[in-house]
Amino acid sequence: MLNISDLLEQIKQTPYREIVVSTPHTGVVNFASIKSGDAVHGPEGQWKERPGSRLATLTRERNPKPIYAPEKGVIDTVHMEYENTFVECGCPLVTIKHRLTREEVESIILKQALYLFRAPERAKYYFTPEIAAKLRASDPGSVVIQDGQELFIMSRMKRELPLYYSGPEGVIYATYFKTNENVDTDAPLIGVCPQEELPNIKEVIMRVQTEWQENA
């Protein structure tokens, strides 16, 4: 059985995620005034309408395209060898060391601690009306499902098919898909927690919310 407390301690030892920012297409690279150790920020604003820190400019056919930091962090590596050179699509330019947020730590823990029921194919997914009504009317983590229960409507190529849950009995603790958006094959749809494990999960999530230091 997964020791959730040990997992949290492991994350505390390496609380970062490396983000590699690469070129979206071919072009000539010119870096902004950045160097290793500089702090950068990601998109800001209510709708993320303000871009993050500018890292470089990629010019193709006299059309310059700025490349911005996708998330907050500290620059670890700048590939200055590509300055003023023509590069292919997918060329790594900058590596950012991003400190995990509380939400990201919670997500890492839950995806290892919960049973993940995954999409069998790329399609749009909806809860059945019965399950959707229960989720709206109930407290989070209180809707119980069982193996073989009709749980989703799978919409693909203008066809709608029922999708039955396959897995252990438990409560729907996390939902990973958005209505009207395609879900890739094998991507998680929901995370299910056996009822007897709920106290342990809630305790660790509470520890994350109280102990995790965002800017440490």
C-alpha positions as CSV (number, residue, x, y, z in Angstrom):
1,M,0.0,0.0,0.0
2,L,1.2,3.5,-0.9
3,N,2.6,5.4,2.1
4,I,1.2,8.9,1.4
5,S,3.2,10.5,4.2
6,D,6.5,9.1,2.8
7,L,5.5,10.4,-0.7
8,L,5.0,13.9,0.7
9,E,8.4,13.8,2.4
10,Q,10.0,12.7,-0.9
11,I,8.4,15.7,-2.7
12,K,9.7,18.0,0.0
13,Q,13.2,16.8,-0.8
14,T,12.9,17.8,-4.5
15,P,10.1,20.4,-4.6
16,Y,10.8,21.5,-8.2
17,R,9.8,20.6,-11.7
18,E,12.0,21.4,-14.7
19,I,10.2,23.1,-17.6
20,V,12.0,23.1,-21.0
21,V,10.9,25.9,-23.3
22,S,11.4,24.9,-26.9
23,T,10.8,26.6,-30.3
24,P,7.3,26.2,-31.6
25,H,8.6,26.3,-35.2
26,T,11.7,27.0,-37.2
27,G,13.3,30.5,-37.2
28,V,16.2,32.6,-36.1
29,V,16.6,32.9,-32.3
30,N,17.4,36.1,-30.4
31,F,17.4,35.8,-26.6
32,A,16.1,38.5,-24.3
33,S,18.4,39.8,-21.5
34,I,18.2,36.7,-19.4
35,K,20.7,34.6,-17.5
36,S,20.9,31.6,-15.2
37,G,19.4,32.5,-11.8
38,D,17.0,35.1,-13.0
39,A,13.4,34.9,-11.7
40,V,10.6,34.8,-14.3
41,H,6.9,34.8,-14.1
42,G,4.2,33.0,-16.1
43,P,1.0,34.5,-17.6
44,E,-0.9,36.8,-15.2
45,G,-4.4,38.4,-15.0
46,Q,-7.8,37.0,-14.4
47,W,-7.8,35.3,-17.8
48,K,-4.1,34.9,-18.1
49,E,-4.3,37.7,-20.7
50,R,-0.9,39.2,-19.7
51,P,2.0,37.0,-21.0
52,G,4.9,35.8,-18.9
53,S,8.4,37.0,-18.9
54,R,9.9,37.2,-22.4
55,L,12.6,34.7,-22.9
56,A,13.5,35.1,-26.6
57,T,12.2,36.1,-30.0
58,L,11.9,33.7,-32.9
59,T,11.9,35.2,-36.4
60,R,10.7,33.5,-39.5
61,E,10.2,35.2,-42.8
62,R,10.7,38.6,-41.1
63,N,7.9,37.8,-38.7
64,P,9.1,38.0,-35.1
65,K,7.3,35.9,-32.5
66,P,8.1,36.4,-28.8
67,I,8.5,33.3,-26.6
68,Y,7.4,33.7,-23.0
69,A,7.8,31.8,-19.8
70,P,4.9,29.5,-19.3
71,E,5.1,29.4,-15.5
72,K,6.8,31.1,-12.6
73,G,10.3,29.9,-11.7
74,V,14.0,30.5,-11.8
75,I,16.1,30.2,-15.0
76,D,18.4,27.2,-14.8
77,T,19.9,27.0,-18.3
78,V,20.0,29.3,-21.3
79,H,21.2,27.8,-24.6
80,M,23.1,30.8,-25.8
81,E,24.8,28.7,-28.5
82,Y,21.6,29.2,-30.5
83,E,21.8,33.0,-30.3
84,N,21.2,34.5,-33.8
85,T,21.1,31.1,-35.5
86,F,18.5,29.3,-37.5
87,V,16.9,26.4,-35.5
88,E,14.4,23.7,-36.1
89,C,11.0,23.2,-34.4
90,G,11.4,21.8,-30.9
91,C,14.9,23.1,-30.2
92,P,15.3,23.6,-26.5
93,L,16.1,27.2,-25.6
94,V,15.6,27.7,-21.8
95,T,15.2,25.5,-18.8
96,I,13.1,26.9,-15.9
97,K,13.2,25.4,-12.4
98,H,9.6,25.8,-11.2
99,R,8.8,25.3,-7.5
100,L,5.7,23.1,-7.1
101,T,2.6,24.9,-5.9
102,R,0.3,23.4,-3.3
103,E,-2.2,22.5,-6.0
104,E,0.5,20.7,-8.0
105,V,1.7,18.8,-4.9
106,E,-1.9,17.7,-4.1
107,S,-2.3,16.6,-7.7
108,I,0.9,14.5,-7.6
109,I,-0.2,12.8,-4.4
110,L,-3.7,12.1,-5.5
111,K,-2.7,10.7,-8.8
112,Q,-0.6,8.1,-7.0
113,A,-3.0,7.5,-4.1
114,L,-6.3,7.2,-6.0
115,Y,-7.5,4.6,-8.4
116,L,-7.5,6.4,-11.8
117,F,-10.3,5.4,-14.2
118,R,-9.0,6.3,-17.7
119,A,-10.5,7.2,-21.0
120,P,-10.6,4.1,-23.3
121,E,-10.3,6.3,-26.4
122,R,-10.0,9.9,-27.5
123,A,-13.5,11.4,-27.1
124,K,-15.6,13.8,-25.1
125,Y,-17.0,12.5,-21.8
126,Y,-20.0,13.5,-19.7
127,F,-21.3,12.1,-16.4
128,T,-24.6,10.4,-16.8
129,P,-27.5,12.7,-15.7
130,E,-27.9,10.7,-12.5
131,I,-24.3,10.9,-11.4
132,A,-24.1,14.6,-12.5
133,A,-27.1,15.4,-10.3
134,K,-25.5,13.6,-7.3
135,L,-22.3,15.4,-7.7
136,R,-24.1,18.8,-7.8
137,A,-26.2,18.0,-4.7
138,S,-23.5,16.2,-2.6
139,D,-20.4,17.3,-0.7
140,P,-17.1,16.7,-2.4
141,G,-15.9,13.1,-2.0
142,S,-19.3,11.7,-1.0
143,V,-20.6,10.2,-4.2
144,V,-20.0,6.4,-4.1
145,I,-19.6,4.3,-7.3
146,Q,-19.3,0.6,-7.9
147,D,-17.7,-1.7,-10.4
148,G,-20.0,-2.1,-13.5
149,Q,-22.0,1.0,-12.8
150,E,-22.9,3.2,-15.8
151,L,-20.9,6.3,-15.1
152,F,-20.2,8.3,-18.4
153,I,-21.6,9.1,-21.8
154,M,-18.8,8.9,-24.3
155,S,-19.3,11.2,-27.3
156,R,-17.3,10.6,-30.5
157,M,-17.9,11.1,-34.2
158,K,-21.5,12.2,-33.5
159,R,-22.1,8.9,-31.6
160,E,-22.9,8.6,-27.9
161,L,-22.2,5.4,-26.0
162,P,-22.5,4.5,-22.4
163,L,-19.2,3.9,-20.5
164,Y,-19.3,1.6,-17.4
165,Y,-16.9,2.1,-14.5
166,S,-14.4,-0.7,-13.9
167,G,-12.5,-0.6,-10.6
168,P,-12.8,-0.7,-6.9
169,E,-15.8,0.6,-5.0
170,G,-15.2,4.1,-3.6
171,V,-16.0,7.8,-3.8
172,I,-15.3,10.1,-6.7
173,Y,-12.6,12.2,-5.1
174,A,-11.1,14.0,-8.1
175,T,-12.3,14.8,-11.6
176,Y,-9.7,15.3,-14.4
177,F,-11.8,16.1,-17.5
178,K,-13.7,19.2,-18.7
179,T,-17.1,19.0,-20.4
180,N,-17.0,19.7,-24.2
181,E,-13.3,19.1,-24.4
182,N,-11.7,16.0,-25.9
183,V,-9.9,13.7,-23.6
184,D,-6.9,11.7,-25.0
185,T,-6.8,7.9,-24.8
186,D,-5.6,6.7,-21.4
187,A,-5.9,10.1,-19.8
188,P,-7.5,9.9,-16.3
189,L,-11.2,10.8,-16.1
190,I,-11.7,10.5,-12.3
191,G,-9.8,9.5,-9.2
192,V,-11.6,7.0,-6.9
193,C,-10.8,6.6,-3.2
194,P,-12.0,3.6,-1.1
195,Q,-14.1,5.0,1.7
196,E,-11.8,3.5,4.4
197,E,-8.9,5.5,2.9
198,L,-10.7,8.9,3.0
199,P,-9.4,9.9,6.4
200,N,-5.8,9.3,5.4
201,I,-6.1,11.2,2.1
202,K,-7.8,14.2,3.8
203,E,-5.2,14.3,6.5
204,V,-2.3,14.5,4.0
205,I,-4.0,17.0,1.9
206,M,-4.6,19.1,5.0
207,R,-0.9,18.8,5.8
208,V,0.0,20.1,2.3
209,Q,-2.3,23.1,2.7
210,T,-0.8,24.0,6.0
211,E,2.9,23.1,5.6
212,W,3.7,23.8,2.0
213,Q,5.6,27.0,1.5
214,E,4.9,28.4,-1.9
215,N,7.9,30.7,-2.1
216,A,10.4,28.9,0.1
